[in-house]
Amino acid sequence: MTVEHAQVEAFVDEWVEGWNSHDLTRVLGHFADHVAFTSPVASLIVENSGGVVQGKEALGEYWREGLRRVPDLHFDVLGVYVGVHTLVINYRNQRGNLVCEVLEFEDDVVIRGHGTYLGATIDPAGAIATPD
């Protein structure tokens, strides 16, 4: 991803609007077909994945199931951090949990991503809770 401020801002706006409208086609449009994505939630939703999802199609299936389980999903972006071919989006989700999405780009599409949660524990139903 080019690190021009306007381009980063446009990407983040599109990303969060896609998530908040639950439009996976819109969100997935930013990901390469060969994307790899890791998340502790994926380890609960995608059987035998160990938290790693390979490929855009599998990522879409994982996120569709996540939206089914969390119909009130909503993100409020708190900060955006730009690195070399890397973007970190810090946000608060609908449960008030702090999350960072770490996205690595090649040719303006995400090739690797990581969902990370601040001090999180994840219960067997896939709910994420942070310590009191």
Phi and psi restraints in degrees (value plus and minus 20) as a CYANA .aco file:
   2 THR   PHI     -84.9   -44.9
   2 THR   PSI     121.6   161.6
   3 VAL   PHI    -112.3   -72.3
   3 VAL   PSI       1.1    41.1
   4 GLU   PHI     -89.2   -49.2
   4 GLU   PSI     115.0   155.0
   5 HIS   PHI     -72.8   -32.8
   5 HIS   PSI     -66.9   -26.9
   6 ALA   PHI     -82.3   -42.3
   6 ALA   PSI     -58.8   -18.8
   7 GLN   PHI     -89.6   -49.6
   7 GLN   PSI     -61.2   -21.2
   8 VAL   PHI     -84.1   -44.1
   8 VAL   PSI     -66.6   -26.6
   9 GLU   PHI     -80.2   -40.2
   9 GLU   PSI     -62.1   -22.1
  10 ALA   PHI     -84.0   -44.0
  10 ALA   PSI     -62.3   -22.3
  11 PHE   PHI     -81.5   -41.5
  11 PHE   PSI     -69.4   -29.4
  12 VAL   PHI     -83.1   -43.1
  12 VAL   PSI     -61.5   -21.5
  13 ASP   PHI     -80.3   -40.3
  13 ASP   PSI     -64.8   -24.8
  14 GLU   PHI     -85.3   -45.3
  14 GLU   PSI     -62.5   -22.5
  15 TRP   PHI     -80.9   -40.9
  15 TRP   PSI     -71.6   -31.6
  16 VAL   PHI     -90.7   -50.7
  16 VAL   PSI     -55.8   -15.8
  17 GLU   PHI     -85.8   -45.8
  17 GLU   PSI     -58.5   -18.5
  18 GLY   PHI     -82.2   -42.2
  18 GLY   PSI     -66.8   -26.8
  19 TRP   PHI     -83.9   -43.9
  19 TRP   PSI     -67.3   -27.3
  20 ASN   PHI     -88.9   -48.9
  20 ASN   PSI     -41.3    -1.3
  21 SER   PHI    -115.3   -75.3
  21 SER   PSI     -20.1    19.9
  22 HIS   PHI      39.7    79.7
  22 HIS   PSI      15.7    55.7
  23 ASP   PHI    -119.3   -79.3
  23 ASP   PSI      67.4   107.4
  24 LEU   PHI     -85.5   -45.5
  24 LEU   PSI     -50.6   -10.6
  25 THR   PHI     -80.0   -40.0
  25 THR   PSI     -62.5   -22.5
  26 ARG   PHI     -84.3   -44.3
  26 ARG   PSI     -65.7   -25.7
  27 VAL   PHI     -86.6   -46.6
  27 VAL   PSI     -69.1   -29.1
  28 LEU   PHI     -85.5   -45.5
  28 LEU   PSI     -40.0     0.0
  29 GLY   PHI     -80.2   -40.2
  29 GLY   PSI     -36.6     3.4
  30 HIS   PHI    -114.8   -74.8
  30 HIS   PSI     -17.6    22.4
  31 PHE   PHI    -133.9   -93.9
  31 PHE   PSI     122.0   162.0
  32 ALA   PHI     -91.1   -51.1
  32 ALA   PSI     133.7   173.7
  33 ASP   PHI     -78.2   -38.2
  33 ASP   PSI     -52.5   -12.5
  34 HIS   PHI    -117.2   -77.2
  34 HIS   PSI       0.8    40.8
  35 VAL   PHI     -78.6   -38.6
  35 VAL   PSI     127.5   167.5
  36 ALA   PHI    -139.2   -99.2
  36 ALA   PSI     113.1   153.1
  37 PHE   PHI    -153.5  -113.5
  37 PHE   PSI     114.7   154.7
  38 THR   PHI    -138.5   -98.5
  38 THR   PSI     126.2   166.2
  39 SER   PHI    -186.9  -146.9
  39 SER   PSI     119.8   159.8
  40 PRO   PHI     -83.1   -43.1
  40 PRO   PSI     -46.7    -6.7
  41 VAL   PHI     -89.0   -49.0
  41 VAL   PSI     -57.3   -17.3
  42 ALA   PHI     -80.0   -40.0
  42 ALA   PSI     -51.7   -11.7
  43 SER   PHI     -84.1   -44.1
  43 SER   PSI     -43.5    -3.5
  44 LEU   PHI    -113.2   -73.2
  44 LEU   PSI     -52.3   -12.3
  45 ILE   PHI    -109.1   -69.1
  45 ILE   PSI     -58.4   -18.4
  46 VAL   PHI    -122.3   -82.3
  46 VAL   PSI      84.9   124.9
  47 GLU   PHI     -74.9   -34.9
  47 GLU   PSI     114.4   154.4
  48 ASN   PHI      40.2    80.2
  48 ASN   PSI       4.0    44.0
  49 SER   PHI    -108.9   -68.9
  49 SER   PSI     -41.4    -1.4
  50 GLY   PHI      43.0    83.0
  50 GLY   PSI      -0.9    39.1
  51 GLY   PHI      66.4   106.4
  51 GLY   PSI     -12.3    27.7
  52 VAL   PHI    -135.6   -95.6
  52 VAL   PSI     107.6   147.6
  53 VAL   PHI    -135.7   -95.7
  53 VAL   PSI     107.4   147.4
  54 GLN   PHI    -130.2   -90.2
  54 GLN   PSI     103.9   143.9
  55 GLY   PHI      73.2   113.2
  55 GLY   PSI     128.7   168.7
  56 LYS   PHI     -82.7   -42.7
  56 LYS   PSI     -59.7   -19.7
  57 GLU   PHI     -83.5   -43.5
  57 GLU   PSI     -66.6   -26.6
  58 ALA   PHI     -85.5   -45.5
  58 ALA   PSI     -56.7   -16.7
  59 LEU   PHI     -82.9   -42.9
  59 LEU   PSI     -62.5   -22.5
  60 GLY   PHI     -81.4   -41.4
  60 GLY   PSI     -61.7   -21.7
  61 GLU   PHI     -83.2   -43.2
  61 GLU   PSI     -63.9   -23.9
  62 TYR   PHI     -80.1   -40.1
  62 TYR   PSI     -70.3   -30.3
  63 TRP   PHI     -86.8   -46.8
  63 TRP   PSI     -54.6   -14.6
  64 ARG   PHI     -80.9   -40.9
  64 ARG   PSI     -64.5   -24.5
  65 GLU   PHI     -85.2   -45.2
  65 GLU   PSI     -59.1   -19.1
  66 GLY   PHI     -80.3   -40.3
  66 GLY   PSI     -64.5   -24.5
  67 LEU   PHI     -86.1   -46.1
  67 LEU   PSI     -53.7   -13.7
  68 ARG   PHI     -83.7   -43.7
  68 ARG   PSI     -60.5   -20.5
  69 ARG   PHI     -97.4   -57.4
  69 ARG   PSI     -45.2    -5.2
  70 VAL   PHI    -147.7  -107.7
  70 VAL   PSI      54.3    94.3
  71 PRO   PHI     -87.0   -47.0
  71 PRO   PSI     -37.0     3.0
  72 ASP   PHI    -118.5   -78.5
  72 ASP   PSI      -2.6    37.4
  73 LEU   PHI     -70.5   -30.5
  73 LEU   PSI     113.2   153.2
  74 HIS   PHI    -177.8  -137.8
  74 HIS   PSI     119.0   159.0
  75 PHE   PHI    -140.0  -100.0
  75 PHE   PSI     117.6   157.6
  76 ASP   PHI    -137.3   -97.3
  76 ASP   PSI      93.2   133.2
  77 VAL   PHI     -90.6   -50.6
  77 VAL   PSI     110.3   150.3
  78 LEU   PHI    -125.7   -85.7
  78 LEU   PSI     -49.7    -9.7
  79 GLY   PHI    -186.6  -146.6
  79 GLY   PSI     135.9   175.9
  80 VAL   PHI    -153.2  -113.2
  80 VAL   PSI     111.9   151.9
  81 TYR   PHI    -144.7  -104.7
  81 TYR   PSI     110.2   150.2
  82 VAL   PHI    -130.1   -90.1
  82 VAL   PSI     111.1   151.1
  83 GLY   PHI    -144.1  -104.1
  83 GLY   PSI    -180.5  -140.5
  84 VAL   PHI    -102.2   -62.2
  84 VAL   PSI      91.0   131.0
  85 HIS   PHI      37.8    77.8
  85 HIS   PSI      -0.3    39.7
  86 THR   PHI    -155.5  -115.5
  86 THR   PSI     122.4   162.4
  87 LEU   PHI    -153.9  -113.9
  87 LEU   PSI     113.6   153.6
  88 VAL   PHI    -136.4   -96.4
  88 VAL   PSI     104.7   144.7
  89 ILE   PHI    -130.2   -90.2
  89 ILE   PSI      95.5   135.5
  90 ASN   PHI    -116.5   -76.5
  90 ASN   PSI     106.7   146.7
  91 TYR   PHI    -165.9  -125.9
  91 TYR   PSI     144.8   184.8
  92 ARG   PHI    -128.9   -88.9
  92 ARG   PSI     110.1   150.1
  93 ASN   PHI    -109.5   -69.5
  93 ASN   PSI    -197.5  -157.5
  94 GLN   PHI     -81.7   -41.7
  94 GLN   PSI     -40.5    -0.5
  95 ARG   PHI    -113.3   -73.3
  95 ARG   PSI     -20.5    19.5
  96 GLY   PHI      67.5   107.5
  96 GLY   PSI     -15.5    24.5
  97 ASN   PHI     -98.7   -58.7
  97 ASN   PSI     124.5   164.5
  98 LEU   PHI    -108.7   -68.7
  98 LEU   PSI     113.1   153.1
  99 VAL   PHI    -156.2  -116.2
  99 VAL   PSI     126.3   166.3
 100 CYS   PHI    -142.0  -102.0
 100 CYS   PSI     110.4   150.4
 101 GLU   PHI    -123.6   -83.6
 101 GLU   PSI      99.8   139.8
 102 VAL   PHI    -124.8   -84.8
 102 VAL   PSI      97.8   137.8
 103 LEU   PHI    -141.5  -101.5
 103 LEU   PSI     108.1   148.1
 104 GLU   PHI    -127.4   -87.4
 104 GLU   PSI     111.7   151.7
 105 PHE   PHI    -129.8   -89.8
 105 PHE   PSI     131.2   171.2
 106 GLU   PHI    -164.2  -124.2
 106 GLU   PSI     107.0   147.0
 107 ASP   PHI      32.1    72.1
 107 ASP   PSI      22.2    62.2
 108 ASP   PHI      46.3    86.3
 108 ASP   PSI      -2.9    37.1
 109 VAL   PHI    -146.9  -106.9
 109 VAL   PSI     133.6   173.6
 110 VAL   PHI     -97.6   -57.6
 110 VAL   PSI     106.8   146.8
 111 ILE   PHI    -126.4   -86.4
 111 ILE   PSI     -43.0    -3.0
 112 ARG   PHI    -164.8  -124.8
 112 ARG   PSI     122.4   162.4
 113 GLY   PHI    -163.8  -123.8
 113 GLY   PSI     135.3   175.3
 114 HIS   PHI    -161.8  -121.8
 114 HIS   PSI     103.4   143.4
 115 GLY   PHI    -110.2   -70.2
 115 GLY   PSI     105.0   145.0
 116 THR   PHI    -148.9  -108.9
 116 THR   PSI     124.2   164.2
 117 TYR   PHI    -146.8  -106.8
 117 TYR   PSI     113.4   153.4
 118 LEU   PHI     -89.3   -49.3
 118 LEU   PSI      94.3   134.3
 119 GLY   PHI      30.7    70.7
 119 GLY   PSI      17.3    57.3
 120 ALA   PHI    -106.9   -66.9
 120 ALA   PSI     129.8   169.8
 121 THR   PHI    -143.0  -103.0
 121 THR   PSI     129.1   169.1
 122 ILE   PHI    -142.7  -102.7
 122 ILE   PSI     104.6   144.6
 123 ASP   PHI    -104.0   -64.0
 123 ASP   PSI     148.0   188.0
 124 PRO   PHI     -80.1   -40.1
 124 PRO   PSI     -41.1    -1.1
 125 ALA   PHI    -102.6   -62.6
 125 ALA   PSI     -22.8    17.2
 126 GLY   PHI      73.2   113.2
 126 GLY   PSI     -16.5    23.5
 127 ALA   PHI     -97.6   -57.6
 127 ALA   PSI     121.1   161.1
 128 ILE   PHI    -126.8   -86.8
 128 ILE   PSI     109.1   149.1
 129 ALA   PHI    -148.3  -108.3
 129 ALA   PSI     123.6   163.6
 130 THR   PHI    -124.6   -84.6
 130 THR   PSI     133.8   173.8
 131 PRO   PHI     -80.8   -40.8
 131 PRO   PSI     129.0   169.0
